[in-house]
Amino acid sequence: MPKGTPSATSARSRAPYASQACTVCRARKSKCDGVRPICSPCSSSGRQDECSWGKEAAARKPKTDAHFDALQKVNDALRAYIEVLEGRLAKCVCQEKDALQFHPPELDESDAEEVGSDWGGSDEEITKELAIPAQRLKLDDELGGGLAVQGSTAPFRFDIALAPAPSALPTAMVDDSASYILQVDGVDQPDTLDWARYLPPDVKMSRQEHDTIFDLALKFWTGWGLRVAPSLLFKDMHRALSTPPSHPPLKTPSYSPMYHNSMLSICAIFSTNPYLRDAQTRTRFADHAKQFLEAECKSPQTSLVHALSFLGTFYADIGQRIMADLYVGMSTRVSMTLGLEVDSTPWMESGLITREEMLARHWTHWSVCFRDVSWALYIGRHFCGPPMDATKGPSVDEAADAVPWFYAPANIPPQPNMITATFKETFALSHIGRKIIDIVNGLDRAQQGTRKLDQLVTQIEYVVFVVYRLLVDLCISLELYSWKNSLPAILDITPANRAKSTPYRLMLHCEYWSYFIFLHRPFFSRKAEPNVDHVKLCKRAAENIIDIAETWSKLYGLKHATAALFQTIFSAATIHMLLALQATSTSSMRIAHVALQASMTKVEDCIRYLHDIGETWMSAKRFGVLLGEILNGKLRPIVEKRLKQRAGPVPMMVVDFSVPAPAQVEAEQAYPEHQQHAVPPQPESAWYPPAQPYGQTAAAWVGENYDGHTQYAAPSMQYQPPPPPPPHHTLHRSASEVDIAAFLPNFDFGAPQYWITKQEPVVFRNT
């Protein structure tokens, strides 16, 4: 064959592939030349009308089961829509709103075909759905068609749900713009709402008593941590109570029958009626709330999260800690099931949920995060709540913050409540508290592990941990200082605005100072480190907490206090107990009588504060009794023993540990069930004798010198330090040291209910 002549094989060379096949050729799995708009195979086979280009399935592809299921759901939704329209026509209400808001989303035929074809032949779409789920929030039919979180490992996330079923109640019967109005402060409106519809019928309560409870709770407690968003609550409350009694309870995000009863079970403590404050009456509200639990779990709303949380607080207040932890844990689990941590803004923008539902989801998530941090500190355990993201914290609602806060007995002019601005800073502070929980729990685990290693090798692990802990401690302290420095001026407390601070602003600063105690108190007995003086930080925090408690008492009365306030007061009291022990420490040359007197007085102040709060919160009264038991059963005997063991003349300002007879009788009458331990509030401190000339009474203060002889103090009211010990002073005469871990059990956290044990304080002597 001559050179350059084309060969037979080259004439039969393969033609290039088309970039895309038409739908007909792709379904037949035949070769397509890619000619548009009609390819050659379709033109030659007479299928010009069917030749198309795109990802849709072939026109002749059979219908799938998913397609028919989708059509059935659309049919059911349309039937429900027809029933709503027929009900509207029967009512003939003139002030109707647009009925099209009930219309279910239209399902295009091509969309249904695409659903079927995706499962039938598109391996790319199946791969994406199986490997990388498109979204975590989905409509769950098992939860009444509401939003729920479904992770990549959940098999039921493949269930198809088009849209939530429309409400069976025509909205023309409910005025969405109306809101429940509290009949307080002279407000007198016609009582047209069936406000007690879901409350236990055997509890006698008037509308004014009911609304007064809500008013005081919103002013002094529920706004802390934003456990209640007032505008959302009252709007949904009006909607639910405006429906005819024949209809089932209306599902709303911020109100439910269980929510109403749960809130009253704890908020009734603010009532001026002793019958409503009584624990048995409040237990009736709690039992009635639990009757709605199963029904509300079938179609949960964010109101269920708050209802369970209120029940947890109720049981914590009456002393049933296990039940309290159970309901708080249920509340957290429900919030995670509903996927509240996932941003639901796209669902609101698509029209599947309302703006009120979106706000309720967001605020509830932030409230649960903060509550679980506070609960972990209160119980004394690790954090087990939903994930917290510092970059996605709550925003400020200027309209809500502008609502005036006013409490007439305080004689303070109305001022903006700043509830959302306060919560924003509180949420940021709780992030630091979350780290403190990890540090303190980690310290305990590391020390336990170190003790085991010490038995085998060395203390190197412990030394490394101490260095690491010091660095982390410094970082967290800097975070606390940074938070305080960045606090808006309107939320700061200064000498100029202290006398008109709102309760939530006072509580914000109490929480801030309590974090210093939680962080540094475990290292109180250690020597001062170069960069951190734990004793000074704890002392400063305790003094600020007591100052804030005194301000609260003068402005509003401590019976109107938040549940978090008495834990911070309890923590401050423990610091002053430790300072009293430090003032009598044998490591110093003499006893610091001035510091001892100040510390003992502060402890008594804290006990008085807790008993004042105990008029409302039962748990606060118990904590006051606990402090009295620690004071009388542990601290006083140790200090008395140290004072007796210290050589030299006793100074004139000697501590008098005896309680006067009238005061003792008054104590037994006021607290008969704790007459052996509790210390009732005293008008003046009983730790030091009255200022009167020496010798006018038969009570001459005596002491024992270093030689063992008894001598009288000099006749002067001025403090006279004892002389230095002589050379023959022996160590076995020194005061006993106290094992701090045994003196204050569970020393790391607040957890007041864990502090009292039946064991005696462990004492060892220097040898």
Secondary structure, DSSP 4 states (H G I P E B T S, - for coil): --TTPPPHHHHTPPPPPPSS--HHHHHHT------SSS-HHHHHTT-TTT---SSSPPTTPPPPHHHHHHHHHHHHHHHHHHHHHHHHHHHT-SS---GGGGPPPP--HHHHHHHHHHHHH-HHHHHHHHHS-S-SEEEEGGGTTEEEE--TT-GGGG----SPPPPSS-GGGS-TT-------TT------S-TTTTS-TTS---HHHHHHHHHHHHHHTTTTTTS--HHHHHHHHHHHHHS-TTSPPP--SS--HHHHHHHHHHHGGG-S-HHHHSHHHHHHHHHHHHTTHHHHHHS--HHHHHHHHHHHHHHHHTT-HHHHHHHHHHHHHHHHHTTTTS--HHHHHTTSS-HHHHHHHHHHHHHHHHHHHHHHHHHTS---SS---GGG-PPP-HHHHTSEE--GGGT---EE--HHHHHHHHHHHHHHHHHHHHHHHHHHHHHHHHHHHHTTS-SHHHHHHHHHHHHHHHHHHHHHHHHHHTS-GGG---TTTGGG--HHHHHHHHHHHHHHHHHHGGGTTSPPPSS--HHHHHHHHHHHHHHHHHHHHHHT-TTS--TTHHHHHHHHHHHHHHHHHHHT-TTSSS--HHHHHHHHHHHHHHHHHHHHHTTT-HHHHHHHHHHHHHIIIIIHHHHHHHHHHS-SPPPSS----PPPHHHHHHHHHH-GGGTTT-----SS-SSS-----TTSSS---EEE-TTS-EEEPPS-SS--PPPPPPTT--GGGSPPEE-HHHHSSSTTS--GGGS--SSPPPEE---
